[in-house]
Amino acid sequence: MEKKVLAFDFGASGGRAMCGTFDGDKISIEELHRFSNDPVILNGSMYWDVLRLFFEIKQGLIKAKKKGTCTIYVYAQNGVYKVITVTVK
């Protein structure tokens, strides 16, 4: 049975959505979506543009899922979690 995992990599200047697949014998990795991670400057300090990153996460999810509906489980380190249903038409 094939297993797939979607991972997001956030770097200082860019990010990407990657799909890892295990077919029982080998692991393969495919880049699904690449994007820039441009900082926002506020009161002289640099911050990540979290709204833009959220948009890019959604784009990666859409590309990974293609058409259909899936349930996504989002977990934070503090134990808070959210279940999200995404439908792509």
Buried (B, 14 or more C-beta within 10 A) or exposed (E): EEEEEBEBEEEEEEBBBBBEEEEEEEEEEEEBBEBEBEEEEEEEEEEBBEEBBEEBBEBBBBBBBEEEEEEEEEEEEEEEEEEEEBEEE
